[in-house]
Amino acid sequence: MKKLLLTSLICSSVLFAANSEYKYEVTPMISGAVTEGNLDLDRNYANAGVSLGFNLDDSMFDQIELGILRTLDDVDYKNSNQDTAVTRIFTNVIKEYKLNEKSSLYALAGLGVEVYDNEQFGNETGPFANYGFGYKYKLDNDMAIKADVRHLVSFDNGNNNLLYTVGLAIPFGKKAAPAPVVKEEPKPVVIEEPKKVEKPKVLDSDNDGVIDSLDQCPDTMRGANVDKTGCIVLIDLEVHFPIDSSIIDETAKHRVKEFAEFLNKHPELKATIEGHTDYTGTEKYNLWLSKRRANSAFEALKKYDVDPARLKTVGYGETRPKATNKTKEGRAQNRRIEATISK
């Protein structure tokens, strides 16, 4: 029975895929225990153990936890010269509720099995259910301090226990960055005279969709949306961000530099940098994160000698998606910055 339950717990943990910057999280932990129904055991005793977290992708939960706790010393039976050690193996689903960039609350619930080395006075090996709440604080080195309280309810003997744990979460298995979205270049418009005599193709030197003879802005930046005169309305800077990040990746910095060179070439133009997010997180947090992304581009442009007086930043949060938020690819496109141009 013990082997069957343990095998079921392990199998249920590996049915999920990771969803975060890291695939896994290992957490060494210590805990105290307060017995509620185990009247023949000492009321308080200490435990130590470790858990392995599997981060989830596209799930209502954020993590699956698989762990083990064991008493540090044997626990005495009351009114007896006997004692026992207790080992608990468990698996839980975990849901986080972000408070800010570093802090979050979390709830957990799951099943486990507790093993008594010396079964006495109704304390027998068997399954239990547990639920709890905790607090997580992220450190600068990507590790995090976790503390929680867990209520364990035994299925067989009604003996309940309250565990309070503290651990250090260490992430590993960092995921590769998603491939950059390649934007298709606009095709030049070809206009022919309504005559049978073949005419040479009309030129569109900057490939903005407006022919040179009508183009009032003949050196439009690549990838810009233009009006009917060929002048820029909106520029996709082709800068996308990982989840919960406002750092411009090295692979995208050339695009910011190209935009800075364009602005320096046209000192009469001004730019508004727009920051956007996907719908992950709360609306308030996403609005704050989108402003940080816009400010990252603002600081980068200043380093390329663009006059800050010509720049303005604004964050739109999750309100202006350019793709669906229901897929991983769509959310990656929505975590972006763009720029509008004015004189």
GIVENVEN-V185918 format. One record per pair of residues at least 24 apart in sequence whose C-alpha atoms are under 10 Angstrom apart, sorted by the first residue. I is the first residue (numbers start at 1). GAP is how many residues later the second one is. Records with the same first field share a line. If there is no record, write none. Layout:
# GIVENVEN-V185918
I: GAP ; GAP
This chain:
# GIVENVEN-V185918
1: 124 ; 125 ; 126
2: 111 ; 112 ; 113 ; 123 ; 124 ; 125
5: 84 ; 106 ; 107 ; 108 ; 121 ; 122
6: 83 ; 84 ; 85 ; 106 ; 107 ; 121
9: 57 ; 80 ; 81 ; 82 ; 83 ; 101 ; 102 ; 103 ; 104
10: 56 ; 57 ; 79 ; 80 ; 81
12: 52 ; 54 ; 79 ; 80
13: 39 ; 40 ; 41 ; 50 ; 51 ; 52 ; 53 ; 78 ; 79 ; 80
14: 40 ; 50 ; 51 ; 52
15: 39 ; 41 ; 49
16: 38 ; 39 ; 40 ; 41 ; 42 ; 43 ; 47 ; 48
17: 37 ; 38 ; 39 ; 40 ; 41 ; 42 ; 46 ; 47
18: 35 ; 36 ; 37 ; 38 ; 39 ; 40 ; 41 ; 44 ; 45 ; 46 ; 155 ; 157
19: 35 ; 36 ; 37 ; 38 ; 39 ; 40 ; 42 ; 43 ; 44 ; 156 ; 224
20: 34 ; 35 ; 36 ; 37 ; 42 ; 43 ; 154 ; 155 ; 222 ; 223 ; 224
21: 34 ; 150 ; 151 ; 152 ; 153 ; 154 ; 155 ; 156 ; 221 ; 222 ; 223
22: 32 ; 33 ; 120 ; 149 ; 150 ; 151 ; 152 ; 153 ; 154
23: 30 ; 31 ; 32 ; 33 ; 34 ; 40 ; 148 ; 149 ; 150 ; 151 ; 152
24: 28 ; 29 ; 30 ; 31 ; 32 ; 39 ; 40 ; 41 ; 145 ; 146 ; 147 ; 148 ; 149 ; 150 ; 151
25: 26 ; 27 ; 28 ; 29 ; 30 ; 38 ; 39 ; 40 ; 118 ; 119 ; 143 ; 144 ; 145 ; 146 ; 147 ; 148
26: 24 ; 25 ; 26 ; 27 ; 28 ; 39 ; 40 ; 41 ; 117 ; 141 ; 142 ; 143 ; 144 ; 145 ; 146
27: 24 ; 25 ; 26 ; 38 ; 40 ; 116 ; 117 ; 118 ; 119 ; 139 ; 140 ; 141 ; 142 ; 143 ; 144
28: 24 ; 39 ; 40 ; 41 ; 138 ; 139 ; 140 ; 141 ; 142
29: 38 ; 39 ; 40 ; 117 ; 118 ; 136 ; 137 ; 138 ; 139 ; 140
30: 39 ; 40 ; 41 ; 42 ; 117 ; 133 ; 134 ; 135 ; 136 ; 137 ; 138
31: 38 ; 39 ; 40 ; 41 ; 116 ; 117 ; 118 ; 132 ; 133 ; 134 ; 135 ; 136
32: 39 ; 117 ; 130 ; 131 ; 132 ; 133 ; 134
33: 38 ; 116 ; 117 ; 118 ; 128 ; 129 ; 130 ; 131 ; 132
34: 117 ; 126 ; 127 ; 128 ; 129 ; 130
35: 117 ; 124 ; 125 ; 126 ; 127 ; 128
36: 115 ; 116 ; 117 ; 122 ; 123 ; 124 ; 125 ; 126
37: 86 ; 116 ; 117 ; 120 ; 121 ; 122 ; 123 ; 124
38: 39 ; 83 ; 84 ; 85 ; 119 ; 120 ; 121 ; 122 ; 123
39: 38 ; 39 ; 82 ; 83 ; 84 ; 120
40: 36 ; 37 ; 38 ; 39 ; 40 ; 80 ; 81 ; 82 ; 83
41: 34 ; 35 ; 36 ; 37 ; 38 ; 39 ; 42 ; 43 ; 79 ; 80 ; 82
42: 33 ; 34 ; 35 ; 36 ; 41
43: 32 ; 33 ; 34 ; 35 ; 118
44: 31 ; 117 ; 118 ; 119
45: 26 ; 27 ; 28 ; 29 ; 30 ; 31 ; 118
46: 24 ; 25 ; 26 ; 27 ; 28 ; 29 ; 117 ; 118 ; 119
47: 24 ; 25 ; 26 ; 38 ; 39 ; 40 ; 41 ; 116 ; 117 ; 118
48: 24 ; 39 ; 117 ; 118 ; 119
49: 38 ; 39 ; 40 ; 116 ; 118
50: 117 ; 118 ; 119
51: 38 ; 39 ; 40 ; 116 ; 118
52: 39 ; 117 ; 118 ; 119
53: 38 ; 39 ; 40 ; 41 ; 116 ; 117 ; 118
54: 39
55: 39 ; 116
56: 37 ; 38
57: 271
58: 268 ; 269 ; 270
59: 36
60: 33 ; 34 ; 35
61: 32 ; 33 ; 34 ; 35 ; 46 ; 47
62: 31 ; 32 ; 33 ; 34 ; 35 ; 44
63: 29 ; 30 ; 31 ; 32 ; 33 ; 45
64: 27 ; 28 ; 29 ; 30 ; 31 ; 44 ; 45 ; 46
65: 25 ; 26 ; 27 ; 28 ; 29 ; 43 ; 44 ; 45
66: 24 ; 25 ; 26 ; 27 ; 44 ; 46
67: 24 ; 25 ; 45
68: 44 ; 45 ; 46
69: 45
70: 44 ; 45
74: 43 ; 44
77: 41 ; 43 ; 44 ; 46
78: 43
82: 36 ; 38
83: 33 ; 34 ; 35 ; 36 ; 37
84: 31 ; 32 ; 33 ; 34 ; 35 ; 36 ; 39
85: 30 ; 31 ; 32 ; 33 ; 34
86: 28 ; 29 ; 30 ; 31 ; 32 ; 33 ; 37 ; 39
87: 26 ; 27 ; 28 ; 29 ; 30 ; 38
88: 24 ; 25 ; 26 ; 27 ; 28 ; 37 ; 38 ; 39 ; 40
89: 24 ; 25 ; 26 ; 38 ; 39
90: 24 ; 37 ; 38 ; 39 ; 40
91: 38 ; 39
92: 37 ; 38 ; 39 ; 40
93: 38
94: 37 ; 38 ; 39
95: 38
96: 37 ; 38 ; 39 ; 40
97: 38 ; 39 ; 184 ; 185
98: 37 ; 38 ; 183 ; 184 ; 187
99: 37 ; 38 ; 182 ; 183 ; 186
100: 37 ; 185
101: 36 ; 37 ; 143 ; 144 ; 184 ; 188
102: 34 ; 35 ; 36 ; 37 ; 38 ; 40 ; 42
103: 32 ; 33 ; 34 ; 35 ; 36 ; 41 ; 42
104: 30 ; 31 ; 32 ; 33 ; 34 ; 42
105: 28 ; 29 ; 30 ; 31 ; 32 ; 41 ; 42 ; 43
106: 26 ; 27 ; 28 ; 29 ; 30 ; 40 ; 41 ; 42
107: 24 ; 25 ; 26 ; 27 ; 28 ; 41 ; 42 ; 43
108: 24 ; 25 ; 26 ; 40 ; 41 ; 42
109: 24 ; 41 ; 42 ; 43
110: 42
111: 41 ; 42 ; 43
112: 40 ; 41 ; 42
113: 41 ; 42
114: 38 ; 40
122: 34 ; 35 ; 36 ; 37
123: 33 ; 34 ; 35 ; 36
124: 30 ; 32 ; 33 ; 35
125: 29 ; 31 ; 32
126: 28 ; 29 ; 30 ; 31
127: 25 ; 26 ; 27 ; 28 ; 29 ; 30
128: 24 ; 25 ; 26 ; 27 ; 28 ; 29 ; 30 ; 31 ; 32
129: 24 ; 25 ; 26 ; 31
130: 24 ; 30 ; 31 ; 32 ; 33
132: 30 ; 31 ; 32
133: 31
134: 30 ; 31 ; 32
135: 31
136: 31 ; 32 ; 33
137: 31 ; 32
138: 30 ; 31
139: 30
141: 29 ; 30
142: 27 ; 28 ; 29 ; 30
143: 25 ; 26 ; 27 ; 28 ; 29
144: 24 ; 25 ; 26 ; 27
145: 24 ; 25
177: 64 ; 65 ; 72
178: 62 ; 63 ; 64 ; 150 ; 151 ; 154
179: 150 ; 153
180: 58 ; 59 ; 60 ; 61 ; 71 ; 72 ; 152 ; 153
181: 57 ; 58 ; 59 ; 148 ; 151 ; 152
182: 56
183: 40 ; 53 ; 55
184: 39
185: 37 ; 38 ; 39
186: 36 ; 37 ; 38 ; 39
206: 24
208: 24
219: 43
220: 42
221: 37 ; 38 ; 40 ; 41 ; 42
222: 33 ; 36 ; 37
224: 114 ; 115 ; 116 ; 117
225: 115
231: 110 ; 111
232: 107 ; 108 ; 109 ; 110
233: 106 ; 107 ; 108 ; 109
234: 37 ; 38 ; 104 ; 105 ; 106 ; 107 ; 108
235: 24 ; 36 ; 38 ; 102 ; 103 ; 104 ; 105 ; 106
236: 38 ; 100 ; 101 ; 102 ; 103 ; 104
237: 36 ; 60 ; 99 ; 100 ; 101 ; 102
238: 95 ; 98 ; 99 ; 100
239: 54 ; 58 ; 94 ; 96 ; 97 ; 98 ; 99
240: 36 ; 37 ; 53 ; 92 ; 93 ; 94 ; 95 ; 96 ; 97 ; 98
241: 35 ; 36 ; 52 ; 91 ; 92 ; 93 ; 94 ; 95 ; 96
242: 89 ; 90 ; 93 ; 94
243: 34 ; 35 ; 37 ; 38 ; 88 ; 89 ; 92
244: 33 ; 34 ; 36 ; 37 ; 41 ; 42 ; 45 ; 46 ; 91
245: 32 ; 44 ; 45 ; 47 ; 48 ; 90
246: 29 ; 43 ; 44 ; 45 ; 46 ; 47 ; 48 ; 49 ; 50 ; 51 ; 89 ; 90
247: 45 ; 46 ; 49 ; 50
248: 45 ; 48 ; 49 ; 52 ; 88 ; 89
253: 44 ; 47
256: 41 ; 42 ; 44 ; 45 ; 48
257: 43 ; 44 ; 46 ; 47
258: 43 ; 46
259: 42 ; 45 ; 47 ; 80
260: 40 ; 41 ; 42 ; 43 ; 44 ; 45 ; 46 ; 47
261: 40 ; 43 ; 44 ; 45
262: 44
263: 38 ; 42 ; 43 ; 44 ; 47 ; 78
264: 40 ; 41 ; 42 ; 43
266: 77
267: 39 ; 40 ; 43 ; 76
268: 42 ; 74 ; 75
269: 41 ; 42 ; 72 ; 73 ; 74
270: 37 ; 38 ; 39 ; 40 ; 41 ; 42 ; 69 ; 70 ; 71 ; 72 ; 73
271: 27 ; 37 ; 38 ; 39 ; 40 ; 41 ; 42 ; 67 ; 68 ; 69 ; 70 ; 71 ; 72
272: 26 ; 38 ; 39 ; 40 ; 41 ; 42 ; 66 ; 67 ; 68 ; 69 ; 70
273: 24 ; 25 ; 38 ; 39 ; 40 ; 41 ; 42 ; 64 ; 65 ; 66 ; 67 ; 68
274: 38 ; 39 ; 40 ; 41 ; 42 ; 43 ; 62 ; 63 ; 64 ; 65 ; 66
275: 38 ; 39 ; 40 ; 41 ; 42 ; 43 ; 45 ; 59 ; 60 ; 61 ; 62 ; 63 ; 64
276: 38 ; 39 ; 40 ; 41 ; 42 ; 43 ; 44 ; 45 ; 46 ; 57 ; 58 ; 59 ; 60 ; 61 ; 62
277: 38 ; 39 ; 40 ; 41 ; 42 ; 43 ; 44 ; 48 ; 54 ; 55 ; 56 ; 57 ; 58 ; 59 ; 60
278: 39 ; 40 ; 41 ; 42 ; 43 ; 44 ; 45 ; 46 ; 47 ; 48 ; 50 ; 52 ; 53 ; 54 ; 55 ; 56 ; 57 ; 58
279: 38 ; 39 ; 40 ; 42 ; 45 ; 46 ; 47 ; 52 ; 55 ; 56
280: 38 ; 45 ; 51
281: 37
282: 35 ; 36
283: 33 ; 34 ; 35 ; 36
284: 33 ; 34
285: 32 ; 33
286: 29 ; 30 ; 31 ; 32 ; 33
287: 27 ; 28 ; 29 ; 30 ; 31 ; 32
288: 27 ; 28 ; 29
289: 26 ; 27 ; 28 ; 29 ; 46
290: 24 ; 25 ; 26 ; 27 ; 28 ; 45 ; 46 ; 47
291: 24 ; 25 ; 26 ; 46
293: 42 ; 43 ; 44
294: 42 ; 43 ; 44 ; 45
295: 42
296: 41
297: 40 ; 41 ; 42
310: 32 ; 33
311: 28 ; 30
312: 27 ; 28
313: 26
314: 25
